[in-house]
Amino acid sequence: YHNARYHTDDAPEISDADYDALVRRNAAIEAAFPAAARSDSPSRTVGAAPAGHLAKVAHAKAMMSLDNAFADEEVEEFVARVRRFLKLADDASVALTAEPKIDGLSCSLRYEDGRLVQALTRGDGQVGEDVTANVRTISDIPQTLQGEAPAIFEVRGEVYMAKDDFAALNARLLAEAEESGKDARQFANPRNAAAGSLRQKDASVTASRTLRFLAHGWGEASVVPGETQAEVVDTLRGWGFPIAERFARVEGTAAALDVYRKIEAERADLPFDIDGVVYKVDRLDWQARLGQVAKAPRWAIAHKFPAERAQTLLEKIDIQVGRTGAMTPVARLSPVTVGGVVVTNATLHNADEIVRLGVRPGDRVLVQRAGDVIPQIVENLTPDAERDAYVFPHVCPECGSAAEREEGEVV
């Protein structure tokens, strides 16, 4: 049910964190009771069945999912498994690529003799939806590859919507609804907006919404132009495809985790939503030997960020005056997706909380959102930065009268 709500309907009912928790619980139950595993279990399937309004086309090469890691130790175990499978020494170096995991819609672009001939969504991994006409409206995707190209090559990546374009789309949909007197559709996050915009019957609707693309891999290929993941990605860049700026090749687990922490710290400043970092074994001959399990390759893993927390910039602190005259500070934040929802504001509760956190406009902060709770700042990440302390106003911003705090009151 939740697979269909997320992948087919573009209208998830639970957060990514809750979904991941359900998947992990299901896997634990299946490990304890193998006979209870169903053929349609999330541990055995990829995505969801294609929607009925788009033509269904079989992938020439299956579009796999990725296994997830949620802690450093799980990444270390991933690399250890690679060494064991390849019968490498415990201290043998394993080169990895690391790149942001874009929170978008997976897409496979088929080129024949360098010309784009077909574009498919992932669908259930075996059969996707034909979105060729819609993809042709995306300026990031070349219609013809630059330079020499194989006879057949499928480029795979993520169609996404930038944060600014997402905000502009929701604002436009709201304005159009108010003008027509109809109910406004508002997308919950850029991923849903991208998916809903790409999977349109009418390509002109897709063209009216700004979609982008980042390449990160390939499917069927008559010739693979390189011997490592990094070499092929560099070829994709040369053909005219956008590649994540934070893409890096590293030696070993420690260096990969360092990239993860740097990307996590930059998350709020990136123009697009990400929900983790993907690591891949760099050597393609090792990838071939490692192969795959039911739905995921053994040579790659997604290191997910804590879904209910994110780092962002505290732009300013505003004071809201309630019906009783209580003055409540509200943090205005650089937009960041937390728990599947774009957050721009967070409560600071009262003057004491500001002092406790030591937050000031310009600080980087850690924001938390759990369930339906109002987002709140839980930590100041730049307490040592040279900035003046925030001074709580002594005058009401609404009426101009002196602000007084009764003894024992928190606001």
C-alpha positions as CSV (number, residue, x, y, z in Angstrom):
1,Y,0.0,0.0,0.0
2,H,2.7,2.5,1.0
3,N,4.8,1.5,-2.0
4,A,2.0,2.4,-4.3
5,R,1.2,5.7,-2.5
6,Y,4.8,6.8,-2.8
7,H,5.9,5.4,-6.2
8,T,2.6,5.4,-8.2
9,D,0.4,8.0,-6.7
10,D,3.1,10.5,-5.7
11,A,1.1,11.0,-2.5
12,P,2.8,9.3,0.5
13,E,0.8,9.1,3.7
14,I,3.8,8.5,6.0
15,S,7.3,10.1,6.4
16,D,10.4,8.5,4.8
17,A,11.6,7.6,8.3
18,D,8.4,5.8,9.1
19,Y,8.5,4.0,5.7
20,D,12.2,3.0,6.3
21,A,11.3,1.7,9.8
22,L,8.5,-0.4,8.3
23,V,10.8,-1.9,5.7
24,R,13.5,-2.8,8.3
25,R,10.8,-4.3,10.6
26,N,9.5,-6.4,7.7
27,A,13.0,-7.6,6.9
28,A,13.6,-8.6,10.6
29,I,10.3,-10.6,10.6
30,E,11.2,-12.3,7.4
31,A,14.7,-13.2,8.8
32,A,13.1,-14.8,11.8
33,F,10.2,-16.5,9.9
34,P,11.4,-17.1,6.3
35,A,8.3,-19.1,5.4
36,A,6.2,-16.0,6.1
37,A,7.9,-13.9,3.4
38,R,5.5,-12.9,0.6
39,S,6.3,-12.7,-3.1
40,D,5.3,-9.0,-3.1
41,S,7.4,-8.2,0.0
42,P,9.3,-4.8,-0.1
43,S,12.5,-6.9,0.4
44,R,11.9,-8.6,-3.0
45,T,10.4,-5.8,-5.1
46,V,11.5,-2.4,-6.5
47,G,9.2,0.6,-6.6
48,A,5.6,-0.1,-7.6
49,A,3.7,-1.1,-10.7
50,P,3.5,1.6,-13.4
51,A,0.4,3.9,-13.5
52,G,-2.4,3.1,-15.9
53,H,-2.4,6.4,-17.8
54,L,1.1,6.0,-19.2
55,A,2.4,3.3,-21.7
56,K,4.2,0.4,-20.0
57,V,7.6,-0.6,-21.5
58,A,10.0,-3.3,-20.3
59,H,13.4,-2.2,-19.3
60,A,16.3,-3.7,-21.3
61,K,18.2,-4.1,-18.1
62,A,16.4,-4.0,-14.7
63,M,16.5,-0.8,-12.7
64,M,17.6,-1.9,-9.2
65,S,17.0,-0.4,-5.9
66,L,19.7,0.2,-3.2
67,D,20.1,-1.3,0.2
68,N,20.2,1.3,3.0
69,A,22.7,2.1,5.8
70,F,21.6,4.2,8.7
71,A,24.8,4.2,10.8
72,D,28.6,4.4,10.2
73,E,28.9,0.8,11.4
74,E,26.6,-0.4,8.6
75,V,28.8,1.3,6.1
76,E,31.9,-0.3,7.6
77,E,30.1,-3.7,7.4
78,F,29.2,-3.0,3.7
79,V,32.9,-2.6,2.9
80,A,33.8,-5.6,5.0
81,R,31.2,-7.7,3.0
82,V,32.8,-6.5,-0.3
83,R,36.2,-7.6,0.9
84,R,34.9,-11.0,2.1
85,F,33.0,-11.6,-1.2
86,L,36.0,-10.7,-3.3
87,K,38.3,-12.7,-0.9
88,L,40.5,-9.6,-0.2
89,A,42.7,-9.1,2.8
90,D,41.1,-7.4,5.7
91,D,43.3,-4.3,5.2
92,A,43.0,-4.2,1.4
93,S,42.1,-0.8,0.0
94,V,38.6,-0.6,-1.5
95,A,38.1,2.6,-3.6
96,L,34.6,4.0,-3.6
97,T,32.7,6.7,-5.3
98,A,30.4,8.9,-3.1
99,E,27.7,11.3,-4.3
100,P,24.6,12.9,-2.9
101,K,21.4,10.8,-3.1
102,I,19.0,13.1,-4.9
103,D,15.4,12.8,-3.7
104,G,13.8,12.7,-7.1
105,L,12.3,10.3,-9.7
106,S,14.6,7.6,-11.2
107,C,14.6,7.7,-15.0
108,S,16.4,5.7,-17.7
109,L,17.3,7.5,-21.0
110,R,18.0,5.3,-24.0
111,Y,20.4,6.6,-26.7
112,E,20.9,4.9,-30.0
113,D,23.8,6.2,-32.1
114,G,24.0,9.2,-29.7
115,R,20.3,10.2,-30.1
116,L,17.7,10.1,-27.4
117,V,15.0,7.6,-28.5
118,Q,13.2,6.6,-25.2
119,A,12.8,7.6,-21.6
120,L,11.3,5.4,-18.9
121,T,10.5,5.8,-15.2
122,R,11.7,3.0,-12.9
123,G,8.2,1.6,-12.3
124,D,8.6,-1.8,-10.6
125,G,12.2,-2.2,-11.8
126,Q,11.3,-4.5,-14.6
127,V,8.6,-2.4,-16.4
128,G,8.6,1.4,-16.5
129,E,6.4,4.2,-17.8
130,D,7.1,5.8,-21.2
131,V,7.8,9.5,-20.5
132,T,9.8,10.2,-23.6
133,A,7.8,13.2,-24.8
134,N,7.9,14.7,-21.3
135,V,11.6,14.2,-20.9
136,R,12.3,16.0,-24.1
137,T,11.1,19.2,-22.4
138,I,13.8,19.0,-19.7
139,S,16.7,21.2,-20.8
140,D,19.3,19.3,-18.7
141,I,18.8,16.2,-20.8
142,P,20.7,16.3,-24.2
143,Q,18.7,15.2,-27.2
144,T,22.0,14.2,-28.9
145,L,25.2,13.2,-27.1
146,Q,28.3,15.3,-27.6
147,G,31.2,13.5,-29.2
148,E,31.6,9.8,-30.0
149,A,28.9,7.6,-28.4
150,P,28.2,3.8,-28.4
151,A,25.5,2.3,-30.6
152,I,23.3,1.7,-27.5
153,F,23.7,3.4,-24.2
154,E,21.1,3.9,-21.4
155,V,21.9,6.8,-19.0
156,R,20.3,6.6,-15.6
157,G,19.7,9.3,-13.1
158,E,17.2,11.4,-11.2
159,V,14.7,13.9,-12.5
160,Y,14.2,16.4,-9.7
161,M,12.8,19.9,-9.0
162,A,15.0,22.5,-7.4
163,K,13.9,24.0,-4.1
164,D,13.3,27.5,-5.6
165,D,11.4,26.0,-8.5
166,F,9.3,24.0,-6.1
167,A,8.3,27.0,-4.1
168,A,7.5,29.0,-7.3
169,L,5.3,26.1,-8.6
170,N,3.3,25.9,-5.4
171,A,2.8,29.7,-5.4
172,R,1.7,29.6,-9.0
173,L,-0.8,26.7,-8.4
174,L,-2.2,28.6,-5.4
175,A,-2.6,31.8,-7.4
176,E,-4.3,30.0,-10.3
177,A,-6.7,28.3,-7.8
178,E,-7.6,31.5,-6.1
179,E,-8.3,33.1,-9.5
180,S,-10.5,30.2,-10.7
181,G,-12.2,29.6,-7.3
182,K,-11.0,26.0,-7.3
183,D,-9.2,24.1,-4.6
184,A,-5.4,24.5,-4.9
185,R,-3.1,21.5,-5.2
186,Q,0.0,22.0,-3.1
187,F,2.8,19.5,-3.3
188,A,4.3,18.5,0.0
189,N,7.9,18.4,-1.1
190,P,10.1,18.8,-4.3
191,R,10.2,15.0,-4.9
192,N,6.4,14.7,-5.1
193,A,6.3,17.8,-7.4
194,A,8.9,16.3,-9.7
195,A,7.2,13.0,-9.9
196,G,3.8,14.5,-10.5
197,S,5.1,16.9,-13.1
198,L,7.0,14.2,-15.1
199,R,4.3,11.6,-15.1
200,Q,1.8,13.8,-17.0
201,K,-0.3,12.6,-20.0
202,D,0.1,16.1,-21.5
203,A,3.8,17.0,-22.1
204,S,2.9,20.7,-22.2
205,V,2.1,20.5,-18.4
206,T,5.6,19.0,-17.9
207,A,7.1,21.8,-20.0
208,S,5.4,24.4,-17.9
209,R,7.2,23.2,-14.8
210,T,11.0,23.5,-14.4
211,L,12.5,20.0,-14.0
212,R,16.1,19.1,-13.9
213,F,18.3,16.0,-14.2
214,L,21.4,14.6,-12.6
215,A,23.1,11.5,-14.1
216,H,24.6,8.8,-11.8
217,G,24.8,5.5,-13.7
218,W,23.8,3.5,-16.7
219,G,21.8,0.5,-17.9
220,E,22.1,-1.4,-21.1
221,A,25.2,-0.5,-23.1
222,S,26.8,-1.9,-26.2
223,V,30.1,-0.5,-24.9
224,V,31.0,0.8,-21.4
225,P,33.4,3.8,-21.8
226,G,35.7,3.1,-18.8
227,E,37.0,0.6,-16.3
228,T,35.8,2.4,-13.2
229,Q,32.6,4.1,-12.0
230,A,34.5,7.4,-11.9
231,E,35.7,7.1,-15.4
232,V,32.2,6.4,-16.8
233,V,30.7,9.2,-14.8
234,D,33.4,11.5,-16.3
235,T,32.4,10.3,-19.8
236,L,28.7,11.1,-19.0
237,R,29.8,14.6,-18.1
238,G,31.6,14.9,-21.4
239,W,28.5,13.9,-23.2
240,G,26.7,16.8,-21.8
241,F,24.9,15.4,-18.7
242,P,24.9,17.3,-15.4
243,I,26.8,15.4,-12.6
244,A,26.5,16.2,-8.9
245,E,29.2,18.7,-7.9
246,R,29.9,16.7,-4.7
247,F,30.7,13.5,-6.6
248,A,34.0,12.1,-5.4
249,R,36.2,9.1,-5.6
250,V,37.7,8.1,-2.2
251,E,39.9,5.4,-0.8
252,G,38.3,3.4,2.1
253,T,35.5,3.8,4.6
254,A,36.9,6.6,6.6
255,A,37.2,8.9,3.6
256,A,33.7,8.0,2.4
257,L,32.2,8.8,5.8
258,D,34.1,12.1,5.7
259,V,32.4,12.9,2.4
260,Y,29.0,12.0,4.0
261,R,29.5,14.4,6.9
262,K,30.6,17.2,4.5
263,I,27.5,16.7,2.3
264,E,25.2,16.5,5.4
265,A,26.6,19.8,6.6
266,E,26.0,21.4,3.2
267,R,22.5,19.8,2.7
268,A,20.5,22.9,3.4
269,D,22.6,25.0,1.0
270,L,22.2,22.6,-1.9
271,P,19.7,23.8,-4.6
272,F,18.0,20.3,-4.5
273,D,16.7,17.9,-1.8
274,I,18.9,15.0,-0.9
275,D,18.3,12.2,1.7
276,G,21.7,10.6,2.0
277,V,24.9,9.7,0.2
278,V,25.4,6.8,-2.2
279,Y,28.6,4.8,-2.1
280,K,29.6,2.5,-5.0
281,V,32.6,0.2,-5.5
282,D,34.7,2.1,-8.1
283,R,36.2,-0.9,-10.1
284,L,33.7,-2.2,-12.6
285,D,35.4,-5.6,-12.7
286,W,34.7,-5.9,-9.0
287,Q,31.1,-4.7,-9.5
288,A,30.6,-7.5,-12.0
289,R,32.0,-10.1,-9.6
290,L,29.9,-8.8,-6.7
291,G,26.7,-9.0,-8.7
292,Q,23.4,-8.5,-7.0
293,V,20.9,-9.9,-4.6
294,A,17.1,-9.9,-5.1
295,K,16.6,-6.2,-5.7
296,A,19.9,-4.4,-5.1
297,P,23.5,-4.6,-6.2
298,R,26.1,-5.9,-3.7
299,W,28.5,-3.1,-4.8
300,A,26.4,-0.1,-3.8
301,I,24.6,1.2,-0.7
302,A,22.7,4.3,0.3
303,H,23.8,5.9,3.6
304,K,20.6,7.7,4.6
305,F,20.5,10.9,6.7
306,P,18.4,10.9,9.9
307,A,15.0,11.7,8.3
308,E,13.6,13.7,11.1
309,R,16.6,16.0,11.5
310,A,18.4,18.4,9.2
311,Q,20.9,21.3,9.3
312,T,20.0,24.7,8.0
313,L,20.7,28.4,8.4
314,L,18.8,30.6,10.9
315,E,18.1,33.7,8.8
316,K,16.3,35.8,11.4
317,I,14.2,35.7,14.6
318,D,10.7,37.2,14.5
319,I,8.4,37.8,17.4
320,Q,4.8,36.7,17.2
321,V,2.2,38.3,19.5
322,G,-0.6,36.0,20.6
323,R,-4.2,36.8,21.6
324,T,-3.2,37.2,25.2
325,G,-0.2,39.4,24.4
326,A,2.4,36.6,24.9
327,M,5.5,37.2,22.7
328,T,6.8,34.0,21.1
329,P,10.1,34.0,19.1
330,V,9.9,32.2,15.8
331,A,13.0,31.1,13.8
332,R,13.0,31.9,10.1
333,L,15.1,29.3,8.3
334,S,16.6,28.6,4.9
335,P,14.1,26.0,3.5
336,V,15.1,22.4,4.3
337,T,13.2,19.2,4.0
338,V,12.7,17.4,7.3
339,G,10.6,14.3,7.5
340,G,9.2,14.7,4.0
341,V,8.0,18.3,4.6
342,V,9.7,21.6,3.6
343,V,10.5,23.5,6.8
344,T,11.0,27.3,6.8
345,N,10.0,28.2,10.4
346,A,10.6,26.6,13.8
347,T,9.5,27.6,17.3
348,L,12.0,28.9,19.8
349,H,9.4,28.8,22.6
350,N,10.6,31.8,24.7
351,A,13.5,34.0,25.7
352,D,15.0,31.4,28.0
353,E,15.2,28.8,25.1
354,I,17.1,31.3,23.0
355,V,19.6,31.8,25.8
356,R,19.8,28.0,26.4
357,L,20.6,27.3,22.7
358,G,22.7,30.4,22.3
359,V,21.2,31.0,18.8
360,R,21.6,34.1,16.8
361,P,20.7,35.1,13.2
362,G,23.4,33.7,10.9
363,D,24.0,30.5,13.0
364,R,23.8,27.0,11.5
365,V,21.3,25.0,13.4
366,L,19.9,21.5,13.7
367,V,16.2,21.3,13.2
368,Q,14.0,18.4,14.4
369,R,10.5,17.4,13.3
370,A,8.8,14.3,14.6
371,G,5.3,13.3,13.5
372,D,3.0,16.3,13.6
373,V,5.1,18.2,16.2
374,I,6.0,21.8,15.2
375,P,9.6,21.9,14.0
376,Q,12.0,23.0,16.7
377,I,15.7,23.9,16.9
378,V,17.6,21.4,19.0
379,E,21.2,22.5,18.6
380,N,23.3,25.5,17.6
381,L,26.1,24.1,15.3
382,T,28.1,27.4,15.3
383,P,28.1,28.6,18.9
384,D,31.7,29.8,18.7
385,A,31.1,32.1,15.7
386,E,31.7,35.8,16.4
387,R,28.2,37.2,16.4
388,D,26.4,39.4,18.9
389,A,23.9,37.6,21.2
390,Y,20.3,38.0,20.3
391,V,18.5,40.6,22.5
392,F,14.9,39.8,23.2
393,P,12.8,42.9,22.5
394,H,11.7,45.0,25.5
395,V,8.8,46.6,23.5
396,C,5.8,44.8,21.9
397,P,6.3,44.9,18.1
398,E,2.5,45.1,17.6
399,C,1.4,47.9,20.0
400,G,4.7,49.5,21.1
401,S,4.0,49.1,24.8
402,A,6.7,47.9,27.2
403,A,7.0,44.1,27.4
404,E,6.8,42.7,30.9
405,R,7.4,39.2,32.1
406,E,5.5,38.1,35.1
407,E,7.6,36.3,37.8
408,G,7.4,32.5,37.2
409,E,6.1,32.9,33.6
410,V,8.0,31.5,30.7
411,V,6.7,34.0,28.0
